[in-house]
Amino acid sequence: MEQPHAQDRHPKTEAIEKDAQDPHFLANLNRLGPVRVEHHMQVRLKPDATTLFKSRQDSASESRLSRNHLHSTSLCNLLDEHKSAASQSDLERLAGRYGIDVLKLENLARFVSSPSVQGGGGVKRVTEEGEESIAIRAVWIEPSIPHLR
């Protein structure tokens, strides 16, 4: 019985073929050079790091934090929605949904906001290595409710 060739055992996918045609990818691989993998390496965490990770995992698994405490994602969403609150009752409903006191929300929103993007396109830059970045002007958006300004 004939042994299959190595290339037959691991067929090239379309993604591999596409990467092989990318000169920037190939240049970056050549720049990295050969990689040495040590299979017997072990990772040891200091006790503080283990405690920190466990604490974060526990807090992330809690669906609801105590009143006036929010995860960063929820805080960002709250501040985004706050920008479009048109009345005091909108503000009260918003605060109730996020489990935060209205007064705390008003005080927080006086000094903290979430990023807002000014209309119009951004400036796209591409490095020689082919890495892209886009710069967009961020602006401060005043709340819709006049007495909060």
N, C-alpha and C positions, 0 to 999 in steps of 0.2 A: 504494500500500500504506500502511496506517495505522500510525503509530508507537505502540508500547505505552506506556501511562502509566508514570511512575516507580514508582508503588506496585505495578504488576503485575510489574515486573522484580525487585523485592525484597519478596516476600510476607512478612507479619508471621508469625512463629512463635508458638506458644502461650506460650513464655517471654517474648517481647517484649510480648505482650498482658498477661501477668500482671504484668510490671514496670510497665507503663503504669497499672495499677490500684493500685499501691503508693504511698500518699501520702508515706511516708518517703523512698523512692527519688527521687521527683519533687522533694521539698524539698531533698534533698542535691544533686541535679543543678542546681537553681536557685541554691543557695548557691555551687556551684563556678563558675558562670557560663560564658561561652564559653571554649573551649580553642583555643590557637594552636599548630599543629603546624609545626615547621620540619623539612623533609625533608632539608636539607643538613647537619644536625648530625652531628658525629663524636664518638665516645667514645675518649679516649686514656687508657690505663692507665700508671701509673708502672711502671718495670721491676720494682720490689719486688712490686707487686700481681700482675703476670704470673707471676713466679716462685712466689708464694704459691699462686695458682690451679693452676699446673702441678703443684706439689708435692702439693696436696690431691687433685688428679685422679689422680696416680700412686698415692698411698697408698690411695685409695678403690678403685682397680682391682685392687690386690693382694688376693687372696682371703684370705690368712692373714698376719697380722703376726708378728713374732718372739715368742718365748716371753715371757710376762708383759706383753704389750702388747695392748690391745684397743681397738677403735673404741668410741665412747661408747654406741652402741646395744647392742653385745655386752656391755659392762660393765653396763648397766642390766638386761639379760636375765639375766646371771649373778647379779647381786645379788637379783633377784626369785626365781630358782630356789634360791638359797642359803637363803632364808627357810624353805623347806619340806624342806631336807635333814634327815633323821631320824637318820642314823648317820654314823660316820666314813667308811664305805665309800661312802655317797651323796656325801659331800663330795669324796672322792678321784675318783669318777667324774665329778662335775661339773667339778672343776678340770681333769681330763684332757680333757674335751670342749672346754673353752675355752682350753686351752694355757697354763694358769697353775699355778704351784706351789701346793700345798695350804697351805703356811705363809704365802705371800703372800696367798692368798684369806682365810685366817683373820685375818691382821693388818688387811687392808683392811676386812673386814666388821665389825671391832670399832668402826670410826669412820665408815664410809660405808655408806649404805643407799640403796635406790631408794624413790621415793615410794610409800606405801601409803595406802589410803583407809579411813577408819573407817566402819563400817556405818551405814546410814541415809542419807537423802537429803541433797542439798545445798541451798543457798539460791540461788534463781534471781533475777537482777536484770535488768530491762529499762530501758534509758535512754530518754529522750524521743525519740531518733533511731531507736529500735527495735533497738539493739544489745543482744544478750543475753550474760550471763555467769553462770556457775555457780560458787559457792564451796563446796568440799568440804573437810572437816577431814582433814588428813594426819596419820598417826601413825607412830611408830617401832615396828617389829615385831622382837622379839627372835628370834634363831635358835632352831630346835627342839632343837639339840644342846646339852645342859646345860653341858658344859665350855667352850663358846665364849662364854658370857654374861659 
